[in-house]
Amino acid sequence: MHIAILTLTFSLPGCGSLKEKRHRMGGLHARFGNTPSFAVCESGKRDRHDASEWTFVIVGLSKREVESQCSQIEEKLERTVDARLTNVEREFV
């Protein structure tokens, strides 16, 4: 069993409220939280309008599988979220 912790930090330029922030981040928890091999939460910058930090815990049978899932998450978020990805941290446990 292999486990990765993927932390993504986003910048939301021009975001004026927490309601707008929720809308622009597009329901990440609902979108990824239903996947059996993922756990996801907003892990930082929760009270800031212009930034957001999300952490994913990914579990898989091989390191290659987990790395692939991390890459897929990053790519999907870059395409679908109305925010700029500013930092990515991967940690294997």
Beta strands, then each sheet from edge to edge (+ up, - down):
strand 1: 2-11
strand 2: 38-44
strand 3: 51-60
strand 4: 84-92
sheet 1: 2+ 3- 1+ 4-
end
